[in-house]
Amino acid sequence: MSSEPTERPPQSPCRRQCCLDEHDQCLGCGRTLQEILDWGTADNARRRLICQAAEQRLQQRRQAR
């Protein structure tokens, strides 16, 4: 039995405000449609990358206003 702690999976960034824009990006969480579809089977590393990219998209959207 391994003594290494089990890595907790990142929480979904979903905010239950789902609406895709013309680029298939969710206005609520910032993920692309493909990232939303991939989330269920993505490993922890991929989920962290998805969260980072989604947050960057949301920040860009805020700055563009």
N, CA, C and O atoms as a Tripos MOL2 file, in Angstrom:
@<TRIPOS>MOLECULE
protein
  260   259    65     0     0
PROTEIN
NO_CHARGES

@<TRIPOS>ATOM
      1 N           0.8410   -1.1840    0.0000 N.3       1 MET1
      2 CA          0.0000    0.0000    0.0000 C.3       1 MET1
      3 C           0.8860    1.2480    0.0000 C.2       1 MET1
      4 O           1.8330    1.3300    0.7830 O.2       1 MET1
      5 N           0.5980    2.1950   -0.8470 N.am      2 SER2
      6 CA          1.3900    3.3980   -1.0000 C.3       2 SER2
      7 C           1.0750    4.3900    0.1170 C.2       2 SER2
      8 O          -0.0750    4.5280    0.5330 O.2       2 SER2
      9 N           2.1120    5.0790    0.5970 N.am      3 SER3
     10 CA          1.9100    6.0900    1.6290 C.3       3 SER3
     11 C           1.7430    7.4870    1.0340 C.2       3 SER3
     12 O           1.5600    8.4580    1.7680 O.2       3 SER3
     13 N           1.8060    7.5900   -0.2940 N.am      4 GLU4
     14 CA          1.6470    8.8750   -0.9580 C.3       4 GLU4
     15 C           0.1870    9.3120   -0.8940 C.2       4 GLU4
     16 O          -0.7170    8.5030   -1.0980 O.2       4 GLU4
     17 N          -0.0410   10.6050   -0.6090 N.am      5 PRO5
     18 CA         -1.4300   11.0820   -0.5570 C.3       5 PRO5
     19 C          -2.0660   11.0530   -1.9480 C.2       5 PRO5
     20 O          -1.3950   11.2660   -2.9580 O.2       5 PRO5
     21 N          -3.3450   10.7900   -1.9780 N.am      6 THR6
     22 CA         -4.0870   10.7710   -3.2320 C.3       6 THR6
     23 C          -4.4030   12.2080   -3.6330 C.2       6 THR6
     24 O          -4.8900   12.9970   -2.8240 O.2       6 THR6
     25 N          -4.1220   12.5300   -4.8720 N.am      7 GLU7
     26 CA         -4.3720   13.8750   -5.3840 C.3       7 GLU7
     27 C          -5.8680   14.0890   -5.5680 C.2       7 GLU7
     28 O          -6.5490   13.2790   -6.1960 O.2       7 GLU7
     29 N          -6.3680   15.1800   -5.0180 N.am      8 ARG8
     30 CA         -7.7840   15.5080   -5.1880 C.3       8 ARG8
     31 C          -8.0030   16.0910   -6.5750 C.2       8 ARG8
     32 O          -7.2420   16.9550   -7.0090 O.2       8 ARG8
     33 N          -9.0200   15.6340   -7.2670 N.am      9 PRO9
     34 CA         -9.2840   16.1880   -8.5980 C.3       9 PRO9
     35 C          -9.7610   17.6370   -8.5010 C.2       9 PRO9
     36 O         -10.4840   17.9920   -7.5690 O.2       9 PRO9
     37 N          -9.3650   18.4670   -9.4520 N.am     10 PRO10
     38 CA         -9.8500   19.8500   -9.4630 C.3      10 PRO10
     39 C         -11.3750   19.8810   -9.5960 C.2      10 PRO10
     40 O         -11.9630   19.0560  -10.2950 O.2      10 PRO10
     41 N         -11.9970   20.8320   -8.9250 N.am     11 GLN11
     42 CA        -13.4440   20.9850   -9.0410 C.3      11 GLN11
     43 C         -13.7950   21.5940  -10.3840 C.2      11 GLN11
     44 O         -13.0410   22.3880  -10.9450 O.2      11 GLN11
     45 N         -14.9370   21.2100  -10.8780 N.am     12 SER12
     46 CA        -15.4210   21.7700  -12.1310 C.3      12 SER12
     47 C         -15.6240   23.2730  -11.9740 C.2      12 SER12
     48 O         -16.1480   23.7210  -10.9540 O.2      12 SER12
     49 N         -15.2150   24.0580  -12.9710 N.am     13 PRO13
     50 CA        -15.4310   25.5030  -12.9110 C.3      13 PRO13
     51 C         -16.8720   25.9020  -13.2650 C.2      13 PRO13
     52 O         -17.1970   27.0900  -13.2760 O.2      13 PRO13
     53 N         -17.7250   24.9310  -13.5500 N.am     14 CYS14
     54 CA        -19.0960   25.2250  -13.9470 C.3      14 CYS14
     55 C         -19.7870   26.0910  -12.9080 C.2      14 CYS14
     56 O         -19.7110   25.8240  -11.7080 O.2      14 CYS14
     57 N         -20.4650   27.1380  -13.3840 N.am     15 ARG15
     58 CA        -21.1900   28.0750  -12.5160 C.3      15 ARG15
     59 C         -22.6880   28.0010  -12.7480 C.2      15 ARG15
     60 O         -23.4500   28.8260  -12.2450 O.2      15 ARG15
     61 N         -23.1010   27.0020  -13.5160 N.am     16 ARG16
     62 CA        -24.5210   26.8060  -13.8450 C.3      16 ARG16
     63 C         -25.1120   28.0310  -14.5450 C.2      16 ARG16
     64 O         -26.2840   28.3640  -14.3720 O.2      16 ARG16
     65 N         -24.2710   28.6870  -15.3360 N.am     17 GLN17
     66 CA        -24.6960   29.8200  -16.1590 C.3      17 GLN17
     67 C         -24.3290   29.5110  -17.6030 C.2      17 GLN17
     68 O         -23.7150   30.3250  -18.2940 O.2      17 GLN17
     69 N         -24.7090   28.3360  -18.0380 N.am     18 CYS18
     70 CA        -24.2690   27.8160  -19.3340 C.3      18 CYS18
     71 C         -24.9210   28.5480  -20.5100 C.2      18 CYS18
     72 O         -26.1430   28.5900  -20.6540 O.2      18 CYS18
     73 N         -24.0680   29.1090  -21.3220 N.am     19 CYS19
     74 CA        -24.5030   29.7480  -22.5620 C.3      19 CYS19
     75 C         -23.2560   29.8860  -23.4280 C.2      19 CYS19
     76 O         -22.2860   30.5330  -23.0330 O.2      19 CYS19
     77 N         -23.2860   29.2820  -24.5950 N.am     20 LEU20
     78 CA        -22.1260   29.3320  -25.4780 C.3      20 LEU20
     79 C         -22.1840   30.5550  -26.3850 C.2      20 LEU20
     80 O         -23.2430   30.9210  -26.8960 O.2      20 LEU20
     81 N         -21.0190   31.1780  -26.5740 N.am     21 ASP21
     82 CA        -20.9410   32.3080  -27.4930 C.3      21 ASP21
     83 C         -20.6690   31.8100  -28.9130 C.2      21 ASP21
     84 O         -20.7310   30.6100  -29.1760 O.2      21 ASP21
     85 N         -20.3720   32.7250  -29.8140 N.am     22 GLU22
     86 CA        -20.1500   32.3630  -31.2200 C.3      22 GLU22
     87 C         -18.8670   31.5490  -31.4330 C.2      22 GLU22
     88 O         -18.6540   30.9940  -32.5110 O.2      22 GLU22
     89 N         -18.0110   31.4820  -30.3960 N.am     23 HIS23
     90 CA        -16.7730   30.6960  -30.4820 C.3      23 HIS23
     91 C         -16.8870   29.3850  -29.7000 C.2      23 HIS23
     92 O         -15.8770   28.7340  -29.4340 O.2      23 HIS23
     93 N         -18.1020   28.9990  -29.3340 N.am     24 ASP24
     94 CA        -18.3640   27.8010  -28.5210 C.3      24 ASP24
     95 C         -17.6340   27.8490  -27.1850 C.2      24 ASP24
     96 O         -17.1160   26.8390  -26.7100 O.2      24 ASP24
     97 N         -17.5990   29.0490  -26.5800 N.am     25 GLN25
     98 CA        -17.0420   29.2210  -25.2480 C.3      25 GLN25
     99 C         -18.1770   29.5720  -24.3030 C.2      25 GLN25
    100 O         -19.0220   30.4130  -24.6100 O.2      25 GLN25
    101 N         -18.1870   28.9150  -23.1490 N.am     26 CYS26
    102 CA        -19.2440   29.1550  -22.1700 C.3      26 CYS26
    103 C         -19.0550   30.5220  -21.5260 C.2      26 CYS26
    104 O         -17.9630   30.8500  -21.0620 O.2      26 CYS26
    105 N         -20.1160   31.3120  -21.4980 N.am     27 LEU27
    106 CA        -20.0570   32.6350  -20.8910 C.3      27 LEU27
    107 C         -19.9840   32.5460  -19.3730 C.2      27 LEU27
    108 O         -19.5450   33.4930  -18.7210 O.2      27 LEU27
    109 N         -20.4070   31.4280  -18.8030 N.am     28 GLY28
    110 CA        -20.3910   31.2600  -17.3480 C.3      28 GLY28
    111 C         -19.0400   30.8490  -16.8030 C.2      28 GLY28
    112 O         -18.5290   31.4710  -15.8710 O.2      28 GLY28
    113 N         -18.4530   29.8000  -17.3780 N.am     29 CYS29
    114 CA        -17.2080   29.2510  -16.8120 C.3      29 CYS29
    115 C         -15.9800   29.4840  -17.6830 C.2      29 CYS29
    116 O         -14.8570   29.3290  -17.2050 O.2      29 CYS29
    117 N         -16.1630   29.8480  -18.9330 N.am     30 GLY30
    118 CA        -15.0290   30.1250  -19.8120 C.3      30 GLY30
    119 C         -14.4930   28.9310  -20.5750 C.2      30 GLY30
    120 O         -13.6010   29.0830  -21.4100 O.2      30 GLY30
    121 N         -15.0250   27.7330  -20.3030 N.am     31 ARG31
    122 CA        -14.5320   26.5580  -21.0280 C.3      31 ARG31
    123 C         -15.1090   26.5140  -22.4310 C.2      31 ARG31
    124 O         -16.1940   27.0340  -22.6930 O.2      31 ARG31
    125 N         -14.3630   25.8830  -23.3270 N.am     32 THR32
    126 CA        -14.8790   25.6460  -24.6710 C.3      32 THR32
    127 C         -15.8190   24.4460  -24.6170 C.2      32 THR32
    128 O         -15.7990   23.6760  -23.6570 O.2      32 THR32
    129 N         -16.6290   24.2940  -25.6370 N.am     33 LEU33
    130 CA        -17.5290   23.1440  -25.7040 C.3      33 LEU33
    131 C         -16.7290   21.8470  -25.6200 C.2      33 LEU33
    132 O         -17.1380   20.9170  -24.9250 O.2      33 LEU33
    133 N         -15.6030   21.7710  -26.3130 N.am     34 GLN34
    134 CA        -14.7990   20.5470  -26.2780 C.3      34 GLN34
    135 C         -14.2700   20.2780  -24.8720 C.2      34 GLN34
    136 O         -14.2440   19.1290  -24.4320 O.2      34 GLN34
    137 N         -13.8490   21.3200  -24.1660 N.am     35 GLU35
    138 CA        -13.3560   21.1400  -22.7990 C.3      35 GLU35
    139 C         -14.4730   20.6570  -21.8700 C.2      35 GLU35
    140 O         -14.2380   19.8350  -20.9840 O.2      35 GLU35
    141 N         -15.6650   21.1640  -22.0730 N.am     36 ILE36
    142 CA        -16.8120   20.7090  -21.2720 C.3      36 ILE36
    143 C         -17.0600   19.2280  -21.5300 C.2      36 ILE36
    144 O         -17.2800   18.4550  -20.5980 O.2      36 ILE36
    145 N         -17.0250   18.8420  -22.7930 N.am     37 LEU37
    146 CA        -17.2560   17.4420  -23.1460 C.3      37 LEU37
    147 C         -16.1380   16.5360  -22.6240 C.2      37 LEU37
    148 O         -16.4000   15.3990  -22.2330 O.2      37 LEU37
    149 N         -14.9040   17.0250  -22.6150 N.am     38 ASP38
    150 CA        -13.7480   16.2430  -22.1740 C.3      38 ASP38
    151 C         -13.6480   16.1090  -20.6570 C.2      38 ASP38
    152 O         -12.9850   15.1960  -20.1650 O.2      38 ASP38
    153 N         -14.2890   16.9940  -19.9130 N.am     39 TRP39
    154 CA        -14.1030   17.0850  -18.4690 C.3      39 TRP39
    155 C         -14.3010   15.7370  -17.7570 C.2      39 TRP39
    156 O         -13.4930   15.3770  -16.9000 O.2      39 TRP39
    157 N         -15.3230   15.0150  -18.0860 N.am     40 GLY40
    158 CA        -15.6440   13.7670  -17.3940 C.3      40 GLY40
    159 C         -14.5780   12.7010  -17.4950 C.2      40 GLY40
    160 O         -14.4390   11.8830  -16.5850 O.2      40 GLY40
    161 N         -13.8230   12.6880  -18.5740 N.am     41 THR41
    162 CA        -12.7960   11.6590  -18.7590 C.3      41 THR41
    163 C         -11.3730   12.2090  -18.6110 C.2      41 THR41
    164 O         -10.4040   11.4590  -18.7260 O.2      41 THR41
    165 N         -11.2470   13.5040  -18.3570 N.am     42 ALA42
    166 CA         -9.9250   14.1300  -18.2510 C.3      42 ALA42
    167 C          -9.2460   13.7500  -16.9340 C.2      42 ALA42
    168 O          -9.9030   13.6320  -15.9000 O.2      42 ALA42
    169 N          -7.9130   13.5570  -16.9830 N.am     43 ASP43
    170 CA         -7.1730   13.3070  -15.7520 C.3      43 ASP43
    171 C          -6.9550   14.6420  -15.0270 C.2      43 ASP43
    172 O          -7.2860   15.7030  -15.5570 O.2      43 ASP43
    173 N          -6.4060   14.5800  -13.8320 N.am     44 ASN44
    174 CA         -6.2490   15.7840  -13.0130 C.3      44 ASN44
    175 C          -5.3920   16.8470  -13.6850 C.2      44 ASN44
    176 O          -5.6930   18.0370  -13.5960 O.2      44 ASN44
    177 N          -4.3270   16.4250  -14.3570 N.am     45 ALA45
    178 CA         -3.4600   17.3890  -15.0410 C.3      45 ALA45
    179 C          -4.2200   18.1120  -16.1440 C.2      45 ALA45
    180 O          -4.1100   19.3310  -16.2800 O.2      45 ALA45
    181 N          -4.9810   17.3740  -16.9220 N.am     46 ARG46
    182 CA         -5.7780   17.9820  -18.0070 C.3      46 ARG46
    183 C          -6.8340   18.9120  -17.4190 C.2      46 ARG46
    184 O          -7.0720   19.9910  -17.9610 O.2      46 ARG46
    185 N          -7.4720   18.5120  -16.3180 N.am     47 ARG47
    186 CA         -8.4840   19.3650  -15.6920 C.3      47 ARG47
    187 C          -7.8770   20.6790  -15.2050 C.2      47 ARG47
    188 O          -8.4950   21.7360  -15.3330 O.2      47 ARG47
    189 N          -6.6740   20.6150  -14.6480 N.am     48 ARG48
    190 CA         -6.0190   21.8550  -14.2110 C.3      48 ARG48
    191 C          -5.7440   22.7700  -15.4100 C.2      48 ARG48
    192 O          -5.9370   23.9820  -15.3200 O.2      48 ARG48
    193 N          -5.2970   22.1970  -16.5200 N.am     49 LEU49
    194 CA         -5.0580   22.9930  -17.7310 C.3      49 LEU49
    195 C          -6.3500   23.6200  -18.2430 C.2      49 LEU49
    196 O          -6.3630   24.7800  -18.6550 O.2      49 LEU49
    197 N          -7.4270   22.8550  -18.2160 N.am     50 ILE50
    198 CA         -8.7280   23.3690  -18.6530 C.3      50 ILE50
    199 C          -9.1390   24.5470  -17.7700 C.2      50 ILE50
    200 O          -9.5840   25.5760  -18.2780 O.2      50 ILE50
    201 N          -8.9930   24.4010  -16.4520 N.am     51 CYS51
    202 CA         -9.3630   25.4740  -15.5290 C.3      51 CYS51
    203 C          -8.5330   26.7320  -15.7670 C.2      51 CYS51
    204 O          -9.0640   27.8430  -15.7480 O.2      51 CYS51
    205 N          -7.2400   26.5580  -15.9890 N.am     52 GLN52
    206 CA         -6.3670   27.7090  -16.2440 C.3      52 GLN52
    207 C          -6.7520   28.4260  -17.5340 C.2      52 GLN52
    208 O          -6.8290   29.6540  -17.5690 O.2      52 GLN52
    209 N          -6.9920   27.6610  -18.5840 N.am     53 ALA53
    210 CA         -7.3650   28.2630  -19.8690 C.3      53 ALA53
    211 C          -8.7190   28.9590  -19.7660 C.2      53 ALA53
    212 O          -8.9100   30.0390  -20.3240 O.2      53 ALA53
    213 N          -9.6470   28.3460  -19.0610 N.am     54 ALA54
    214 CA        -10.9790   28.9370  -18.9010 C.3      54 ALA54
    215 C         -10.8970   30.2520  -18.1330 C.2      54 ALA54
    216 O         -11.5540   31.2260  -18.5000 O.2      54 ALA54
    217 N         -10.1000   30.2850  -17.0790 N.am     55 GLU55
    218 CA         -9.9460   31.5100  -16.2950 C.3      55 GLU55
    219 C          -9.3190   32.6100  -17.1380 C.2      55 GLU55
    220 O          -9.7190   33.7700  -17.0350 O.2      55 GLU55
    221 N          -8.3470   32.2670  -17.9650 N.am     56 GLN56
    222 CA         -7.7330   33.2620  -18.8530 C.3      56 GLN56
    223 C          -8.7620   33.8330  -19.8160 C.2      56 GLN56
    224 O          -8.7750   35.0370  -20.0740 O.2      56 GLN56
    225 N          -9.6260   32.9700  -20.3480 N.am     57 ARG57
    226 CA        -10.6610   33.4460  -21.2770 C.3      57 ARG57
    227 C         -11.6250   34.3980  -20.5670 C.2      57 ARG57
    228 O         -12.0170   35.4180  -21.1340 O.2      57 ARG57
    229 N         -12.0070   34.0710  -19.3360 N.am     58 LEU58
    230 CA        -12.9130   34.9320  -18.5930 C.3      58 LEU58
    231 C         -12.2560   36.2900  -18.3130 C.2      58 LEU58
    232 O         -12.9120   37.3270  -18.4150 O.2      58 LEU58
    233 N         -10.9890   36.2870  -17.9690 N.am     59 GLN59
    234 CA        -10.2770   37.5400  -17.7210 C.3      59 GLN59
    235 C         -10.1990   38.3880  -18.9850 C.2      59 GLN59
    236 O         -10.3870   39.6030  -18.9370 O.2      59 GLN59
    237 N          -9.9200   37.7430  -20.1140 N.am     60 GLN60
    238 CA         -9.8770   38.4680  -21.3890 C.3      60 GLN60
    239 C         -11.2380   39.0740  -21.7160 C.2      60 GLN60
    240 O         -11.3250   40.2000  -22.2060 O.2      60 GLN60
    241 N         -12.2920   38.3210  -21.4420 N.am     61 ARG61
    242 CA        -13.6530   38.8140  -21.7120 C.3      61 ARG61
    243 C         -13.9500   40.0410  -20.8410 C.2      61 ARG61
    244 O         -14.5320   41.0200  -21.3080 O.2      61 ARG61
    245 N         -13.5400   39.9710  -19.5670 N.am     62 ARG62
    246 CA        -13.7780   41.1170  -18.6430 C.3      62 ARG62
    247 C         -13.0140   42.3480  -19.1230 C.2      62 ARG62
    248 O         -13.5450   43.4580  -19.0930 O.2      62 ARG62
    249 N         -11.7740   42.1590  -19.5650 N.am     63 GLN63
    250 CA        -10.9500   43.2790  -20.0040 C.3      63 GLN63
    251 C         -11.4720   43.8920  -21.2970 C.2      63 GLN63
    252 O         -11.2690   45.0820  -21.5360 O.2      63 GLN63
    253 N         -12.1300   43.1160  -22.1200 N.am     64 ALA64
    254 CA        -12.6300   43.5980  -23.4150 C.3      64 ALA64
    255 C         -13.8870   44.4480  -23.2490 C.2      64 ALA64
    256 O         -14.3010   45.1280  -24.1870 O.2      64 ALA64
    257 N         -14.4820   44.4160  -22.0950 N.am     65 ARG65
    258 CA        -15.7250   45.1930  -21.8870 C.3      65 ARG65
    259 C         -15.4800   46.6670  -21.8270 C.2      65 ARG65
    260 O         -16.4210   47.4420  -21.6580 O.2      65 ARG65
@<TRIPOS>BOND
     1     1     2 1
     2     2     3 1
     3     3     4 2
     4     3     5 am
     5     5     6 1
     6     6     7 1
     7     7     8 2
     8     7     9 am
     9     9    10 1
    10    10    11 1
    11    11    12 2
    12    11    13 am
    13    13    14 1
    14    14    15 1
    15    15    16 2
    16    15    17 am
    17    17    18 1
    18    18    19 1
    19    19    20 2
    20    19    21 am
    21    21    22 1
    22    22    23 1
    23    23    24 2
    24    23    25 am
    25    25    26 1
    26    26    27 1
    27    27    28 2
    28    27    29 am
    29    29    30 1
    30    30    31 1
    31    31    32 2
    32    31    33 am
    33    33    34 1
    34    34    35 1
    35    35    36 2
    36    35    37 am
    37    37    38 1
    38    38    39 1
    39    39    40 2
    40    39    41 am
    41    41    42 1
    42    42    43 1
    43    43    44 2
    44    43    45 am
    45    45    46 1
    46    46    47 1
    47    47    48 2
    48    47    49 am
    49    49    50 1
    50    50    51 1
    51    51    52 2
    52    51    53 am
    53    53    54 1
    54    54    55 1
    55    55    56 2
    56    55    57 am
    57    57    58 1
    58    58    59 1
    59    59    60 2
    60    59    61 am
    61    61    62 1
    62    62    63 1
    63    63    64 2
    64    63    65 am
    65    65    66 1
    66    66    67 1
    67    67    68 2
    68    67    69 am
    69    69    70 1
    70    70    71 1
    71    71    72 2
    72    71    73 am
    73    73    74 1
    74    74    75 1
    75    75    76 2
    76    75    77 am
    77    77    78 1
    78    78    79 1
    79    79    80 2
    80    79    81 am
    81    81    82 1
    82    82    83 1
    83    83    84 2
    84    83    85 am
    85    85    86 1
    86    86    87 1
    87    87    88 2
    88    87    89 am
    89    89    90 1
    90    90    91 1
    91    91    92 2
    92    91    93 am
    93    93    94 1
    94    94    95 1
    95    95    96 2
    96    95    97 am
    97    97    98 1
    98    98    99 1
    99    99   100 2
   100    99   101 am
   101   101   102 1
   102   102   103 1
   103   103   104 2
   104   103   105 am
   105   105   106 1
   106   106   107 1
   107   107   108 2
   108   107   109 am
   109   109   110 1
   110   110   111 1
   111   111   112 2
   112   111   113 am
   113   113   114 1
   114   114   115 1
   115   115   116 2
   116   115   117 am
   117   117   118 1
   118   118   119 1
   119   119   120 2
   120   119   121 am
   121   121   122 1
   122   122   123 1
   123   123   124 2
   124   123   125 am
   125   125   126 1
   126   126   127 1
   127   127   128 2
   128   127   129 am
   129   129   130 1
   130   130   131 1
   131   131   132 2
   132   131   133 am
   133   133   134 1
   134   134   135 1
   135   135   136 2
   136   135   137 am
   137   137   138 1
   138   138   139 1
   139   139   140 2
   140   139   141 am
   141   141   142 1
   142   142   143 1
   143   143   144 2
   144   143   145 am
   145   145   146 1
   146   146   147 1
   147   147   148 2
   148   147   149 am
   149   149   150 1
   150   150   151 1
   151   151   152 2
   152   151   153 am
   153   153   154 1
   154   154   155 1
   155   155   156 2
   156   155   157 am
   157   157   158 1
   158   158   159 1
   159   159   160 2
   160   159   161 am
   161   161   162 1
   162   162   163 1
   163   163   164 2
   164   163   165 am
   165   165   166 1
   166   166   167 1
   167   167   168 2
   168   167   169 am
   169   169   170 1
   170   170   171 1
   171   171   172 2
   172   171   173 am
   173   173   174 1
   174   174   175 1
   175   175   176 2
   176   175   177 am
   177   177   178 1
   178   178   179 1
   179   179   180 2
   180   179   181 am
   181   181   182 1
   182   182   183 1
   183   183   184 2
   184   183   185 am
   185   185   186 1
   186   186   187 1
   187   187   188 2
   188   187   189 am
   189   189   190 1
   190   190   191 1
   191   191   192 2
   192   191   193 am
   193   193   194 1
   194   194   195 1
   195   195   196 2
   196   195   197 am
   197   197   198 1
   198   198   199 1
   199   199   200 2
   200   199   201 am
   201   201   202 1
   202   202   203 1
   203   203   204 2
   204   203   205 am
   205   205   206 1
   206   206   207 1
   207   207   208 2
   208   207   209 am
   209   209   210 1
   210   210   211 1
   211   211   212 2
   212   211   213 am
   213   213   214 1
   214   214   215 1
   215   215   216 2
   216   215   217 am
   217   217   218 1
   218   218   219 1
   219   219   220 2
   220   219   221 am
   221   221   222 1
   222   222   223 1
   223   223   224 2
   224   223   225 am
   225   225   226 1
   226   226   227 1
   227   227   228 2
   228   227   229 am
   229   229   230 1
   230   230   231 1
   231   231   232 2
   232   231   233 am
   233   233   234 1
   234   234   235 1
   235   235   236 2
   236   235   237 am
   237   237   238 1
   238   238   239 1
   239   239   240 2
   240   239   241 am
   241   241   242 1
   242   242   243 1
   243   243   244 2
   244   243   245 am
   245   245   246 1
   246   246   247 1
   247   247   248 2
   248   247   249 am
   249   249   250 1
   250   250   251 1
   251   251   252 2
   252   251   253 am
   253   253   254 1
   254   254   255 1
   255   255   256 2
   256   255   257 am
   257   257   258 1
   258   258   259 1
   259   259   260 2
@<TRIPOS>SUBSTRUCTURE
     1 MET1         2 RESIDUE 1 A MET
     2 SER2         6 RESIDUE 1 A SER
     3 SER3        10 RESIDUE 1 A SER
     4 GLU4        14 RESIDUE 1 A GLU
     5 PRO5        18 RESIDUE 1 A PRO
     6 THR6        22 RESIDUE 1 A THR
     7 GLU7        26 RESIDUE 1 A GLU
     8 ARG8        30 RESIDUE 1 A ARG
     9 PRO9        34 RESIDUE 1 A PRO
    10 PRO10       38 RESIDUE 1 A PRO
    11 GLN11       42 RESIDUE 1 A GLN
    12 SER12       46 RESIDUE 1 A SER
    13 PRO13       50 RESIDUE 1 A PRO
    14 CYS14       54 RESIDUE 1 A CYS
    15 ARG15       58 RESIDUE 1 A ARG
    16 ARG16       62 RESIDUE 1 A ARG
    17 GLN17       66 RESIDUE 1 A GLN
    18 CYS18       70 RESIDUE 1 A CYS
    19 CYS19       74 RESIDUE 1 A CYS
    20 LEU20       78 RESIDUE 1 A LEU
    21 ASP21       82 RESIDUE 1 A ASP
    22 GLU22       86 RESIDUE 1 A GLU
    23 HIS23       90 RESIDUE 1 A HIS
    24 ASP24       94 RESIDUE 1 A ASP
    25 GLN25       98 RESIDUE 1 A GLN
    26 CYS26      102 RESIDUE 1 A CYS
    27 LEU27      106 RESIDUE 1 A LEU
    28 GLY28      110 RESIDUE 1 A GLY
    29 CYS29      114 RESIDUE 1 A CYS
    30 GLY30      118 RESIDUE 1 A GLY
    31 ARG31      122 RESIDUE 1 A ARG
    32 THR32      126 RESIDUE 1 A THR
    33 LEU33      130 RESIDUE 1 A LEU
    34 GLN34      134 RESIDUE 1 A GLN
    35 GLU35      138 RESIDUE 1 A GLU
    36 ILE36      142 RESIDUE 1 A ILE
    37 LEU37      146 RESIDUE 1 A LEU
    38 ASP38      150 RESIDUE 1 A ASP
    39 TRP39      154 RESIDUE 1 A TRP
    40 GLY40      158 RESIDUE 1 A GLY
    41 THR41      162 RESIDUE 1 A THR
    42 ALA42      166 RESIDUE 1 A ALA
    43 ASP43      170 RESIDUE 1 A ASP
    44 ASN44      174 RESIDUE 1 A ASN
    45 ALA45      178 RESIDUE 1 A ALA
    46 ARG46      182 RESIDUE 1 A ARG
    47 ARG47      186 RESIDUE 1 A ARG
    48 ARG48      190 RESIDUE 1 A ARG
    49 LEU49      194 RESIDUE 1 A LEU
    50 ILE50      198 RESIDUE 1 A ILE
    51 CYS51      202 RESIDUE 1 A CYS
    52 GLN52      206 RESIDUE 1 A GLN
    53 ALA53      210 RESIDUE 1 A ALA
    54 ALA54      214 RESIDUE 1 A ALA
    55 GLU55      218 RESIDUE 1 A GLU
    56 GLN56      222 RESIDUE 1 A GLN
    57 ARG57      226 RESIDUE 1 A ARG
    58 LEU58      230 RESIDUE 1 A LEU
    59 GLN59      234 RESIDUE 1 A GLN
    60 GLN60      238 RESIDUE 1 A GLN
    61 ARG61      242 RESIDUE 1 A ARG
    62 ARG62      246 RESIDUE 1 A ARG
    63 GLN63      250 RESIDUE 1 A GLN
    64 ALA64      254 RESIDUE 1 A ALA
    65 ARG65      258 RESIDUE 1 A ARG
